[in-house]
Amino acid sequence: MSPSALGNRLKEMRARHGLTQAQLAEAVGVTRKSINTVENRVFTPSTVLALKLAAALKVSVEELFYLDEE
């Protein structure tokens, strides 16, 4: 699956929680650049990272990520 095939609401959900990319990155144990690349659909997160992001933002993985069927 190409990174662009997986859409996400990461930036929106992060903003709702008032978190910076750096704060979210620290909470899930990755770099700020990793958060940036996921938000911009450059990188598809691993299952583990997707679960950590969803947990940190208190949403389900399904709320955070979706298949972009263009």
mmCIF file as Biopython writes it, N, C-alpha, C and O atoms, coordinates in Angstrom:
data_model
#
loop_
_atom_site.group_PDB
_atom_site.id
_atom_site.type_symbol
_atom_site.label_atom_id
_atom_site.label_alt_id
_atom_site.label_comp_id
_atom_site.label_asym_id
_atom_site.label_entity_id
_atom_site.label_seq_id
_atom_site.pdbx_PDB_ins_code
_atom_site.Cartn_x
_atom_site.Cartn_y
_atom_site.Cartn_z
_atom_site.occupancy
_atom_site.B_iso_or_equiv
_atom_site.auth_seq_id
_atom_site.auth_asym_id
_atom_site.pdbx_PDB_model_num
ATOM 1   N N  . MET A ? 1  ? 0.849   -1.174 0.000  1.0 0.0 1  A 1 
ATOM 2   C CA . MET A ? 1  ? 0.000   0.000  0.000  1.0 0.0 1  A 1 
ATOM 3   C C  . MET A ? 1  ? 0.892   1.234  0.000  1.0 0.0 1  A 1 
ATOM 4   O O  . MET A ? 1  ? 1.818   1.340  0.804  1.0 0.0 1  A 1 
ATOM 5   N N  . SER A ? 2  ? 0.615   2.142  -0.883 1.0 0.0 2  A 1 
ATOM 6   C CA . SER A ? 2  ? 1.406   3.368  -0.921 1.0 0.0 2  A 1 
ATOM 7   C C  . SER A ? 2  ? 0.969   4.280  0.219  1.0 0.0 2  A 1 
ATOM 8   O O  . SER A ? 2  ? -0.175  4.207  0.666  1.0 0.0 2  A 1 
ATOM 9   N N  . PRO A ? 3  ? 1.874   5.142  0.697  1.0 0.0 3  A 1 
ATOM 10  C CA . PRO A ? 3  ? 1.522   6.039  1.794  1.0 0.0 3  A 1 
ATOM 11  C C  . PRO A ? 3  ? 0.289   6.886  1.496  1.0 0.0 3  A 1 
ATOM 12  O O  . PRO A ? 3  ? -0.502  7.169  2.396  1.0 0.0 3  A 1 
ATOM 13  N N  . SER A ? 4  ? 0.120   7.295  0.230  1.0 0.0 4  A 1 
ATOM 14  C CA . SER A ? 4  ? -1.010  8.156  -0.103 1.0 0.0 4  A 1 
ATOM 15  C C  . SER A ? 4  ? -2.342  7.419  -0.067 1.0 0.0 4  A 1 
ATOM 16  O O  . SER A ? 4  ? -3.391  8.063  -0.040 1.0 0.0 4  A 1 
ATOM 17  N N  . ALA A ? 5  ? -2.332  6.073  -0.066 1.0 0.0 5  A 1 
ATOM 18  C CA . ALA A ? 5  ? -3.574  5.303  -0.017 1.0 0.0 5  A 1 
ATOM 19  C C  . ALA A ? 5  ? -4.183  5.290  1.382  1.0 0.0 5  A 1 
ATOM 20  O O  . ALA A ? 5  ? -5.361  4.972  1.542  1.0 0.0 5  A 1 
ATOM 21  N N  . LEU A ? 6  ? -3.399  5.630  2.383  1.0 0.0 6  A 1 
ATOM 22  C CA . LEU A ? 6  ? -3.882  5.657  3.759  1.0 0.0 6  A 1 
ATOM 23  C C  . LEU A ? 6  ? -4.039  7.108  4.191  1.0 0.0 6  A 1 
ATOM 24  O O  . LEU A ? 6  ? -3.050  7.812  4.395  1.0 0.0 6  A 1 
ATOM 25  N N  . GLY A ? 7  ? -5.272  7.548  4.327  1.0 0.0 7  A 1 
ATOM 26  C CA . GLY A ? 7  ? -5.513  8.899  4.799  1.0 0.0 7  A 1 
ATOM 27  C C  . GLY A ? 7  ? -5.487  8.930  6.314  1.0 0.0 7  A 1 
ATOM 28  O O  . GLY A ? 7  ? -5.590  7.893  6.969  1.0 0.0 7  A 1 
ATOM 29  N N  . ASN A ? 8  ? -5.350  10.121 6.863  1.0 0.0 8  A 1 
ATOM 30  C CA . ASN A ? 8  ? -5.373  10.218 8.322  1.0 0.0 8  A 1 
ATOM 31  C C  . ASN A ? 8  ? -5.895  11.566 8.786  1.0 0.0 8  A 1 
ATOM 32  O O  . ASN A ? 8  ? -5.889  12.554 8.051  1.0 0.0 8  A 1 
ATOM 33  N N  . ARG A ? 9  ? -6.340  11.569 10.010 1.0 0.0 9  A 1 
ATOM 34  C CA . ARG A ? 9  ? -6.835  12.783 10.660 1.0 0.0 9  A 1 
ATOM 35  C C  . ARG A ? 9  ? -5.895  13.171 11.804 1.0 0.0 9  A 1 
ATOM 36  O O  . ARG A ? 9  ? -6.311  13.793 12.781 1.0 0.0 9  A 1 
ATOM 37  N N  . LEU A ? 10 ? -4.649  12.800 11.667 1.0 0.0 10 A 1 
ATOM 38  C CA . LEU A ? 10 ? -3.689  12.998 12.750 1.0 0.0 10 A 1 
ATOM 39  C C  . LEU A ? 10 ? -3.531  14.471 13.109 1.0 0.0 10 A 1 
ATOM 40  O O  . LEU A ? 10 ? -3.585  14.831 14.285 1.0 0.0 10 A 1 
ATOM 41  N N  . LYS A ? 11 ? -3.337  15.316 12.118 1.0 0.0 11 A 1 
ATOM 42  C CA . LYS A ? 11 ? -3.134  16.743 12.393 1.0 0.0 11 A 1 
ATOM 43  C C  . LYS A ? 11 ? -4.363  17.334 13.085 1.0 0.0 11 A 1 
ATOM 44  O O  . LYS A ? 11 ? -4.240  18.089 14.050 1.0 0.0 11 A 1 
ATOM 45  N N  . GLU A ? 12 ? -5.543  16.986 12.584 1.0 0.0 12 A 1 
ATOM 46  C CA . GLU A ? 12 ? -6.799  17.474 13.166 1.0 0.0 12 A 1 
ATOM 47  C C  . GLU A ? 12 ? -6.955  17.013 14.616 1.0 0.0 12 A 1 
ATOM 48  O O  . GLU A ? 12 ? -7.282  17.813 15.493 1.0 0.0 12 A 1 
ATOM 49  N N  . MET A ? 13 ? -6.724  15.741 14.862 1.0 0.0 13 A 1 
ATOM 50  C CA . MET A ? 13 ? -6.876  15.197 16.218 1.0 0.0 13 A 1 
ATOM 51  C C  . MET A ? 13 ? -5.816  15.757 17.164 1.0 0.0 13 A 1 
ATOM 52  O O  . MET A ? 13 ? -6.102  16.034 18.329 1.0 0.0 13 A 1 
ATOM 53  N N  . ARG A ? 14 ? -4.599  15.921 16.664 1.0 0.0 14 A 1 
ATOM 54  C CA . ARG A ? 14 ? -3.521  16.490 17.477 1.0 0.0 14 A 1 
ATOM 55  C C  . ARG A ? 14 ? -3.883  17.916 17.886 1.0 0.0 14 A 1 
ATOM 56  O O  . ARG A ? 14 ? -3.687  18.308 19.037 1.0 0.0 14 A 1 
ATOM 57  N N  . ALA A ? 15 ? -4.413  18.690 16.933 1.0 0.0 15 A 1 
ATOM 58  C CA . ALA A ? 15 ? -4.798  20.072 17.218 1.0 0.0 15 A 1 
ATOM 59  C C  . ALA A ? 15 ? -5.933  20.127 18.244 1.0 0.0 15 A 1 
ATOM 60  O O  . ALA A ? 15 ? -5.942  20.997 19.115 1.0 0.0 15 A 1 
ATOM 61  N N  . ARG A ? 16 ? -6.879  19.210 18.141 1.0 0.0 16 A 1 
ATOM 62  C CA . ARG A ? 16 ? -7.988  19.166 19.110 1.0 0.0 16 A 1 
ATOM 63  C C  . ARG A ? 16 ? -7.489  18.974 20.533 1.0 0.0 16 A 1 
ATOM 64  O O  . ARG A ? 16 ? -8.090  19.469 21.486 1.0 0.0 16 A 1 
ATOM 65  N N  . HIS A ? 17 ? -6.391  18.256 20.666 1.0 0.0 17 A 1 
ATOM 66  C CA . HIS A ? 17 ? -5.816  18.009 21.991 1.0 0.0 17 A 1 
ATOM 67  C C  . HIS A ? 17 ? -4.807  19.085 22.390 1.0 0.0 17 A 1 
ATOM 68  O O  . HIS A ? 17 ? -4.221  19.021 23.471 1.0 0.0 17 A 1 
ATOM 69  N N  . GLY A ? 18 ? -4.607  20.069 21.520 1.0 0.0 18 A 1 
ATOM 70  C CA . GLY A ? 18 ? -3.692  21.157 21.832 1.0 0.0 18 A 1 
ATOM 71  C C  . GLY A ? 18 ? -2.241  20.732 21.912 1.0 0.0 18 A 1 
ATOM 72  O O  . GLY A ? 18 ? -1.454  21.315 22.658 1.0 0.0 18 A 1 
ATOM 73  N N  . LEU A ? 19 ? -1.885  19.706 21.137 1.0 0.0 19 A 1 
ATOM 74  C CA . LEU A ? 19 ? -0.517  19.185 21.165 1.0 0.0 19 A 1 
ATOM 75  C C  . LEU A ? 19 ? 0.281   19.648 19.954 1.0 0.0 19 A 1 
ATOM 76  O O  . LEU A ? 19 ? -0.251  19.767 18.851 1.0 0.0 19 A 1 
ATOM 77  N N  . THR A ? 20 ? 1.552   19.904 20.176 1.0 0.0 20 A 1 
ATOM 78  C CA . THR A ? 20 ? 2.459   20.155 19.060 1.0 0.0 20 A 1 
ATOM 79  C C  . THR A ? 20 ? 2.926   18.808 18.515 1.0 0.0 20 A 1 
ATOM 80  O O  . THR A ? 20 ? 2.733   17.769 19.146 1.0 0.0 20 A 1 
ATOM 81  N N  . GLN A ? 21 ? 3.534   18.842 17.345 1.0 0.0 21 A 1 
ATOM 82  C CA . GLN A ? 21 ? 4.105   17.610 16.800 1.0 0.0 21 A 1 
ATOM 83  C C  . GLN A ? 21 ? 5.139   17.045 17.768 1.0 0.0 21 A 1 
ATOM 84  O O  . GLN A ? 21 ? 5.202   15.833 17.975 1.0 0.0 21 A 1 
ATOM 85  N N  . ALA A ? 22 ? 5.942   17.913 18.356 1.0 0.0 22 A 1 
ATOM 86  C CA . ALA A ? 22 ? 6.988   17.467 19.283 1.0 0.0 22 A 1 
ATOM 87  C C  . ALA A ? 22 ? 6.388   16.807 20.523 1.0 0.0 22 A 1 
ATOM 88  O O  . ALA A ? 22 ? 6.899   15.789 20.991 1.0 0.0 22 A 1 
ATOM 89  N N  . GLN A ? 23 ? 5.315   17.375 21.055 1.0 0.0 23 A 1 
ATOM 90  C CA . GLN A ? 23 ? 4.680   16.800 22.244 1.0 0.0 23 A 1 
ATOM 91  C C  . GLN A ? 23 ? 4.081   15.425 21.953 1.0 0.0 23 A 1 
ATOM 92  O O  . GLN A ? 23 ? 4.219   14.499 22.752 1.0 0.0 23 A 1 
ATOM 93  N N  . LEU A ? 24 ? 3.417   15.299 20.805 1.0 0.0 24 A 1 
ATOM 94  C CA . LEU A ? 24 ? 2.843   14.005 20.439 1.0 0.0 24 A 1 
ATOM 95  C C  . LEU A ? 24 ? 3.951   12.993 20.188 1.0 0.0 24 A 1 
ATOM 96  O O  . LEU A ? 24 ? 3.850   11.834 20.593 1.0 0.0 24 A 1 
ATOM 97  N N  . ALA A ? 25 ? 5.003   13.436 19.521 1.0 0.0 25 A 1 
ATOM 98  C CA . ALA A ? 25 ? 6.137   12.548 19.249 1.0 0.0 25 A 1 
ATOM 99  C C  . ALA A ? 25 ? 6.726   12.006 20.547 1.0 0.0 25 A 1 
ATOM 100 O O  . ALA A ? 25 ? 7.008   10.812 20.656 1.0 0.0 25 A 1 
ATOM 101 N N  . GLU A ? 26 ? 6.909   12.876 21.518 1.0 0.0 26 A 1 
ATOM 102 C CA . GLU A ? 26 ? 7.459   12.444 22.809 1.0 0.0 26 A 1 
ATOM 103 C C  . GLU A ? 26 ? 6.521   11.448 23.496 1.0 0.0 26 A 1 
ATOM 104 O O  . GLU A ? 26 ? 6.973   10.478 24.104 1.0 0.0 26 A 1 
ATOM 105 N N  . ALA A ? 27 ? 5.230   11.693 23.394 1.0 0.0 27 A 1 
ATOM 106 C CA . ALA A ? 27 ? 4.248   10.816 24.043 1.0 0.0 27 A 1 
ATOM 107 C C  . ALA A ? 27 ? 4.251   9.401  23.472 1.0 0.0 27 A 1 
ATOM 108 O O  . ALA A ? 27 ? 3.958   8.439  24.181 1.0 0.0 27 A 1 
ATOM 109 N N  . VAL A ? 28 ? 4.585   9.278  22.185 1.0 0.0 28 A 1 
ATOM 110 C CA . VAL A ? 28 ? 4.553   7.945  21.557 1.0 0.0 28 A 1 
ATOM 111 C C  . VAL A ? 28 ? 5.944   7.390  21.266 1.0 0.0 28 A 1 
ATOM 112 O O  . VAL A ? 28 ? 6.070   6.279  20.751 1.0 0.0 28 A 1 
ATOM 113 N N  . GLY A ? 29 ? 6.990   8.152  21.592 1.0 0.0 29 A 1 
ATOM 114 C CA . GLY A ? 29 ? 8.356   7.643  21.465 1.0 0.0 29 A 1 
ATOM 115 C C  . GLY A ? 29 ? 8.957   7.678  20.078 1.0 0.0 29 A 1 
ATOM 116 O O  . GLY A ? 29 ? 9.738   6.802  19.707 1.0 0.0 29 A 1 
ATOM 117 N N  . VAL A ? 30 ? 8.587   8.705  19.301 1.0 0.0 30 A 1 
ATOM 118 C CA . VAL A ? 30 ? 9.187   8.882  17.973 1.0 0.0 30 A 1 
ATOM 119 C C  . VAL A ? 30 ? 9.673   10.319 17.842 1.0 0.0 30 A 1 
ATOM 120 O O  . VAL A ? 30 ? 9.525   11.112 18.773 1.0 0.0 30 A 1 
ATOM 121 N N  . THR A ? 31 ? 10.247  10.657 16.707 1.0 0.0 31 A 1 
ATOM 122 C CA . THR A ? 31 ? 10.714  12.023 16.480 1.0 0.0 31 A 1 
ATOM 123 C C  . THR A ? 31 ? 9.577   12.900 15.953 1.0 0.0 31 A 1 
ATOM 124 O O  . THR A ? 31 ? 8.572   12.403 15.444 1.0 0.0 31 A 1 
ATOM 125 N N  . ARG A ? 32 ? 9.758   14.193 16.086 1.0 0.0 32 A 1 
ATOM 126 C CA . ARG A ? 32 ? 8.790   15.144 15.533 1.0 0.0 32 A 1 
ATOM 127 C C  . ARG A ? 32 ? 8.677   14.951 14.023 1.0 0.0 32 A 1 
ATOM 128 O O  . ARG A ? 32 ? 7.590   15.056 13.455 1.0 0.0 32 A 1 
ATOM 129 N N  . LYS A ? 33 ? 9.805   14.669 13.382 1.0 0.0 33 A 1 
ATOM 130 C CA . LYS A ? 33 ? 9.812   14.454 11.927 1.0 0.0 33 A 1 
ATOM 131 C C  . LYS A ? 33 ? 8.940   13.257 11.553 1.0 0.0 33 A 1 
ATOM 132 O O  . LYS A ? 33 ? 8.280   13.278 10.514 1.0 0.0 33 A 1 
ATOM 133 N N  . SER A ? 34 ? 8.930   12.227 12.377 1.0 0.0 34 A 1 
ATOM 134 C CA . SER A ? 34 ? 8.069   11.069 12.109 1.0 0.0 34 A 1 
ATOM 135 C C  . SER A ? 34 ? 6.599   11.471 12.121 1.0 0.0 34 A 1 
ATOM 136 O O  . SER A ? 34 ? 5.830   11.050 11.257 1.0 0.0 34 A 1 
ATOM 137 N N  . ILE A ? 35 ? 6.215   12.277 13.089 1.0 0.0 35 A 1 
ATOM 138 C CA . ILE A ? 35 ? 4.827   12.752 13.151 1.0 0.0 35 A 1 
ATOM 139 C C  . ILE A ? 35 ? 4.512   13.577 11.912 1.0 0.0 35 A 1 
ATOM 140 O O  . ILE A ? 35 ? 3.446   13.430 11.315 1.0 0.0 35 A 1 
ATOM 141 N N  . ASN A ? 36 ? 5.434   14.437 11.532 1.0 0.0 36 A 1 
ATOM 142 C CA . ASN A ? 36 ? 5.246   15.275 10.350 1.0 0.0 36 A 1 
ATOM 143 C C  . ASN A ? 36 ? 5.060   14.439 9.093  1.0 0.0 36 A 1 
ATOM 144 O O  . ASN A ? 36 ? 4.185   14.735 8.280  1.0 0.0 36 A 1 
ATOM 145 N N  . THR A ? 37 ? 5.869   13.401 8.922  1.0 0.0 37 A 1 
ATOM 146 C CA . THR A ? 37 ? 5.762   12.595 7.705  1.0 0.0 37 A 1 
ATOM 147 C C  . THR A ? 37 ? 4.472   11.775 7.674  1.0 0.0 37 A 1 
ATOM 148 O O  . THR A ? 37 ? 3.933   11.521 6.597  1.0 0.0 37 A 1 
ATOM 149 N N  . VAL A ? 38 ? 3.974   11.362 8.828  1.0 0.0 38 A 1 
ATOM 150 C CA . VAL A ? 38 ? 2.688   10.658 8.861  1.0 0.0 38 A 1 
ATOM 151 C C  . VAL A ? 38 ? 1.563   11.643 8.532  1.0 0.0 38 A 1 
ATOM 152 O O  . VAL A ? 38 ? 0.684   11.337 7.727  1.0 0.0 38 A 1 
ATOM 153 N N  . GLU A ? 39 ? 1.591   12.818 9.151  1.0 0.0 39 A 1 
ATOM 154 C CA . GLU A ? 39 ? 0.552   13.825 8.892  1.0 0.0 39 A 1 
ATOM 155 C C  . GLU A ? 39 ? 0.482   14.204 7.416  1.0 0.0 39 A 1 
ATOM 156 O O  . GLU A ? 39 ? -0.602  14.426 6.877  1.0 0.0 39 A 1 
ATOM 157 N N  . ASN A ? 40 ? 1.624   14.276 6.775  1.0 0.0 40 A 1 
ATOM 158 C CA . ASN A ? 40 ? 1.683   14.690 5.368  1.0 0.0 40 A 1 
ATOM 159 C C  . ASN A ? 40 ? 1.626   13.526 4.387  1.0 0.0 40 A 1 
ATOM 160 O O  . ASN A ? 40 ? 1.858   13.699 3.191  1.0 0.0 40 A 1 
ATOM 161 N N  . ARG A ? 41 ? 1.316   12.343 4.901  1.0 0.0 41 A 1 
ATOM 162 C CA . ARG A ? 41 ? 1.118   11.144 4.092  1.0 0.0 41 A 1 
ATOM 163 C C  . ARG A ? 41 ? 2.345   10.768 3.266  1.0 0.0 41 A 1 
ATOM 164 O O  . ARG A ? 41 ? 2.230   10.221 2.169  1.0 0.0 41 A 1 
ATOM 165 N N  . VAL A ? 42 ? 3.515   11.070 3.811  1.0 0.0 42 A 1 
ATOM 166 C CA . VAL A ? 42 ? 4.779   10.659 3.193  1.0 0.0 42 A 1 
ATOM 167 C C  . VAL A ? 42 ? 5.134   9.256  3.669  1.0 0.0 42 A 1 
ATOM 168 O O  . VAL A ? 42 ? 5.754   8.480  2.941  1.0 0.0 42 A 1 
ATOM 169 N N  . PHE A ? 43 ? 4.740   8.941  4.887  1.0 0.0 43 A 1 
ATOM 170 C CA . PHE A ? 43 ? 5.100   7.691  5.549  1.0 0.0 43 A 1 
ATOM 171 C C  . PHE A ? 43 ? 3.843   7.028  6.104  1.0 0.0 43 A 1 
ATOM 172 O O  . PHE A ? 43 ? 3.011   7.688  6.726  1.0 0.0 43 A 1 
ATOM 173 N N  . THR A ? 44 ? 3.708   5.733  5.881  1.0 0.0 44 A 1 
ATOM 174 C CA . THR A ? 44 ? 2.616   4.956  6.474  1.0 0.0 44 A 1 
ATOM 175 C C  . THR A ? 44 ? 3.115   4.385  7.796  1.0 0.0 44 A 1 
ATOM 176 O O  . THR A ? 44 ? 4.112   3.662  7.814  1.0 0.0 44 A 1 
ATOM 177 N N  . PRO A ? 45 ? 2.442   4.696  8.903  1.0 0.0 45 A 1 
ATOM 178 C CA . PRO A ? 45 ? 2.922   4.210  10.198 1.0 0.0 45 A 1 
ATOM 179 C C  . PRO A ? 45 ? 2.763   2.704  10.337 1.0 0.0 45 A 1 
ATOM 180 O O  . PRO A ? 45 ? 1.886   2.095  9.725  1.0 0.0 45 A 1 
ATOM 181 N N  . SER A ? 46 ? 3.623   2.122  11.148 1.0 0.0 46 A 1 
ATOM 182 C CA . SER A ? 46 ? 3.479   0.701  11.486 1.0 0.0 46 A 1 
ATOM 183 C C  . SER A ? 46 ? 2.201   0.527  12.299 1.0 0.0 46 A 1 
ATOM 184 O O  . SER A ? 46 ? 1.630   1.500  12.791 1.0 0.0 46 A 1 
ATOM 185 N N  . THR A ? 47 ? 1.769   -0.687 12.430 1.0 0.0 47 A 1 
ATOM 186 C CA . THR A ? 47 ? 0.588   -0.977 13.246 1.0 0.0 47 A 1 
ATOM 187 C C  . THR A ? 47 ? 0.810   -0.521 14.681 1.0 0.0 47 A 1 
ATOM 188 O O  . THR A ? 47 ? -0.081  0.058  15.302 1.0 0.0 47 A 1 
ATOM 189 N N  . VAL A ? 48 ? 1.993   -0.781 15.197 1.0 0.0 48 A 1 
ATOM 190 C CA . VAL A ? 48 ? 2.311   -0.391 16.578 1.0 0.0 48 A 1 
ATOM 191 C C  . VAL A ? 48 ? 2.236   1.125  16.736 1.0 0.0 48 A 1 
ATOM 192 O O  . VAL A ? 48 ? 1.651   1.619  17.700 1.0 0.0 48 A 1 
ATOM 193 N N  . LEU A ? 49 ? 2.823   1.865  15.798 1.0 0.0 49 A 1 
ATOM 194 C CA . LEU A ? 49 ? 2.781   3.324  15.887 1.0 0.0 49 A 1 
ATOM 195 C C  . LEU A ? 49 ? 1.353   3.835  15.741 1.0 0.0 49 A 1 
ATOM 196 O O  . LEU A ? 49 ? 0.953   4.750  16.461 1.0 0.0 49 A 1 
ATOM 197 N N  . ALA A ? 50 ? 0.587   3.268  14.834 1.0 0.0 50 A 1 
ATOM 198 C CA . ALA A ? 50 ? -0.809  3.682  14.669 1.0 0.0 50 A 1 
ATOM 199 C C  . ALA A ? 50 ? -1.585  3.480  15.967 1.0 0.0 50 A 1 
ATOM 200 O O  . ALA A ? 50 ? -2.373  4.340  16.362 1.0 0.0 50 A 1 
ATOM 201 N N  . LEU A ? 51 ? -1.365  2.351  16.625 1.0 0.0 51 A 1 
ATOM 202 C CA . LEU A ? 51 ? -2.035  2.081  17.900 1.0 0.0 51 A 1 
ATOM 203 C C  . LEU A ? 51 ? -1.598  3.062  18.983 1.0 0.0 51 A 1 
ATOM 204 O O  . LEU A ? 51 ? -2.423  3.539  19.762 1.0 0.0 51 A 1 
ATOM 205 N N  . LYS A ? 52 ? -0.303  3.363  19.034 1.0 0.0 52 A 1 
ATOM 206 C CA . LYS A ? 52 ? 0.209   4.320  20.024 1.0 0.0 52 A 1 
ATOM 207 C C  . LYS A ? 52 ? -0.362  5.716  19.787 1.0 0.0 52 A 1 
ATOM 208 O O  . LYS A ? 52 ? -0.742  6.405  20.734 1.0 0.0 52 A 1 
ATOM 209 N N  . LEU A ? 53 ? -0.420  6.128  18.529 1.0 0.0 53 A 1 
ATOM 210 C CA . LEU A ? 53 ? -0.975  7.446  18.199 1.0 0.0 53 A 1 
ATOM 211 C C  . LEU A ? 53 ? -2.444  7.526  18.601 1.0 0.0 53 A 1 
ATOM 212 O O  . LEU A ? 53 ? -2.873  8.504  19.213 1.0 0.0 53 A 1 
ATOM 213 N N  . ALA A ? 54 ? -3.201  6.509  18.259 1.0 0.0 54 A 1 
ATOM 214 C CA . ALA A ? 54 ? -4.620  6.490  18.613 1.0 0.0 54 A 1 
ATOM 215 C C  . ALA A ? 54 ? -4.803  6.533  20.128 1.0 0.0 54 A 1 
ATOM 216 O O  . ALA A ? 54 ? -5.656  7.265  20.630 1.0 0.0 54 A 1 
ATOM 217 N N  . ALA A ? 55 ? -4.013  5.760  20.847 1.0 0.0 55 A 1 
ATOM 218 C CA . ALA A ? 55 ? -4.119  5.746  22.307 1.0 0.0 55 A 1 
ATOM 219 C C  . ALA A ? 55 ? -3.762  7.107  22.897 1.0 0.0 55 A 1 
ATOM 220 O O  . ALA A ? 55 ? -4.442  7.588  23.803 1.0 0.0 55 A 1 
ATOM 221 N N  . ALA A ? 56 ? -2.704  7.727  22.390 1.0 0.0 56 A 1 
ATOM 222 C CA . ALA A ? 56 ? -2.280  9.033  22.902 1.0 0.0 56 A 1 
ATOM 223 C C  . ALA A ? 56 ? -3.345  10.100 22.661 1.0 0.0 56 A 1 
ATOM 224 O O  . ALA A ? 56 ? -3.494  11.031 23.453 1.0 0.0 56 A 1 
ATOM 225 N N  . LEU A ? 57 ? -4.084  9.956  21.558 1.0 0.0 57 A 1 
ATOM 226 C CA . LEU A ? 57 ? -5.113  10.936 21.204 1.0 0.0 57 A 1 
ATOM 227 C C  . LEU A ? 57 ? -6.510  10.515 21.668 1.0 0.0 57 A 1 
ATOM 228 O O  . LEU A ? 57 ? -7.497  11.208 21.418 1.0 0.0 57 A 1 
ATOM 229 N N  . LYS A ? 58 ? -6.572  9.364  22.348 1.0 0.0 58 A 1 
ATOM 230 C CA . LYS A ? 58 ? -7.834  8.866  22.918 1.0 0.0 58 A 1 
ATOM 231 C C  . LYS A ? 58 ? -8.928  8.694  21.860 1.0 0.0 58 A 1 
ATOM 232 O O  . LYS A ? 58 ? -10.081 9.072  22.065 1.0 0.0 58 A 1 
ATOM 233 N N  . VAL A ? 59 ? -8.532  8.113  20.726 1.0 0.0 59 A 1 
ATOM 234 C CA . VAL A ? 59 ? -9.471  7.785  19.652 1.0 0.0 59 A 1 
ATOM 235 C C  . VAL A ? 59 ? -9.156  6.377  19.164 1.0 0.0 59 A 1 
ATOM 236 O O  . VAL A ? 59 ? -8.112  5.817  19.497 1.0 0.0 59 A 1 
ATOM 237 N N  . SER A ? 60 ? -10.048 5.815  18.385 1.0 0.0 60 A 1 
ATOM 238 C CA . SER A ? 60 ? -9.771  4.501  17.808 1.0 0.0 60 A 1 
ATOM 239 C C  . SER A ? 60 ? -8.877  4.665  16.581 1.0 0.0 60 A 1 
ATOM 240 O O  . SER A ? 60 ? -8.812  5.740  15.985 1.0 0.0 60 A 1 
ATOM 241 N N  . VAL A ? 61 ? -8.203  3.606  16.220 1.0 0.0 61 A 1 
ATOM 242 C CA . VAL A ? 61 ? -7.371  3.627  15.015 1.0 0.0 61 A 1 
ATOM 243 C C  . VAL A ? 61 ? -8.239  3.961  13.804 1.0 0.0 61 A 1 
ATOM 244 O O  . VAL A ? 61 ? -7.807  4.680  12.902 1.0 0.0 61 A 1 
ATOM 245 N N  . GLU A ? 62 ? -9.466  3.435  13.788 1.0 0.0 62 A 1 
ATOM 246 C CA . GLU A ? 62 ? -10.374 3.681  12.673 1.0 0.0 62 A 1 
ATOM 247 C C  . GLU A ? 62 ? -10.772 5.151  12.565 1.0 0.0 62 A 1 
ATOM 248 O O  . GLU A ? 62 ? -11.014 5.646  11.464 1.0 0.0 62 A 1 
ATOM 249 N N  . GLU A ? 63 ? -10.842 5.852  13.698 1.0 0.0 63 A 1 
ATOM 250 C CA . GLU A ? 63 ? -11.139 7.286  13.669 1.0 0.0 63 A 1 
ATOM 251 C C  . GLU A ? 63 ? -9.952  8.078  13.137 1.0 0.0 63 A 1 
ATOM 252 O O  . GLU A ? 63 ? -10.126 9.123  12.509 1.0 0.0 63 A 1 
ATOM 253 N N  . LEU A ? 64 ? -8.764  7.586  13.387 1.0 0.0 64 A 1 
ATOM 254 C CA . LEU A ? 64 ? -7.541  8.301  13.038 1.0 0.0 64 A 1 
ATOM 255 C C  . LEU A ? 64 ? -7.089  8.039  11.609 1.0 0.0 64 A 1 
ATOM 256 O O  . LEU A ? 64 ? -6.608  8.948  10.933 1.0 0.0 64 A 1 
ATOM 257 N N  . PHE A ? 65 ? -7.242  6.801  11.145 1.0 0.0 65 A 1 
ATOM 258 C CA . PHE A ? 65 ? -6.770  6.418  9.813  1.0 0.0 65 A 1 
ATOM 259 C C  . PHE A ? 65 ? -7.900  5.823  8.991  1.0 0.0 65 A 1 
ATOM 260 O O  . PHE A ? 65 ? -8.814  5.201  9.532  1.0 0.0 65 A 1 
ATOM 261 N N  . TYR A ? 66 ? -7.832  6.019  7.683  1.0 0.0 66 A 1 
ATOM 262 C CA . TYR A ? 66 ? -8.849  5.481  6.779  1.0 0.0 66 A 1 
ATOM 263 C C  . TYR A ? 66 ? -8.221  5.221  5.420  1.0 0.0 66 A 1 
ATOM 264 O O  . TYR A ? 66 ? -7.202  5.819  5.073  1.0 0.0 66 A 1 
ATOM 265 N N  . LEU A ? 67 ? -8.831  4.327  4.653  1.0 0.0 67 A 1 
ATOM 266 C CA . LEU A ? 67 ? -8.369  4.074  3.289  1.0 0.0 67 A 1 
ATOM 267 C C  . LEU A ? 67 ? -8.878  5.186  2.397  1.0 0.0 67 A 1 
ATOM 268 O O  . LEU A ? 67 ? -10.069 5.499  2.398  1.0 0.0 67 A 1 
ATOM 269 N N  . ASP A ? 68 ? -7.984  5.776  1.641  1.0 0.0 68 A 1 
ATOM 270 C CA . ASP A ? 68 ? -8.331  6.851  0.717  1.0 0.0 68 A 1 
ATOM 271 C C  . ASP A ? 68 ? -8.599  6.220  -0.641 1.0 0.0 68 A 1 
ATOM 272 O O  . ASP A ? 68 ? -7.666  5.893  -1.374 1.0 0.0 68 A 1 
ATOM 273 N N  . GLU A ? 69 ? -9.847  6.053  -0.971 1.0 0.0 69 A 1 
ATOM 274 C CA . GLU A ? 69 ? -10.217 5.376  -2.211 1.0 0.0 69 A 1 
ATOM 275 C C  . GLU A ? 69 ? -10.513 6.394  -3.294 1.0 0.0 69 A 1 
ATOM 276 O O  . GLU A ? 69 ? -11.669 6.700  -3.585 1.0 0.0 69 A 1 
ATOM 277 N N  . GLU A ? 70 ? -9.454  6.910  -3.881 1.0 0.0 70 A 1 
ATOM 278 C CA . GLU A ? 70 ? -9.574  7.935  -4.927 1.0 0.0 70 A 1 
ATOM 279 C C  . GLU A ? 70 ? -9.955  7.321  -6.239 1.0 0.0 70 A 1 
ATOM 280 O O  . GLU A ? 70 ? -10.101 8.031  -7.234 1.0 0.0 70 A 1 
#
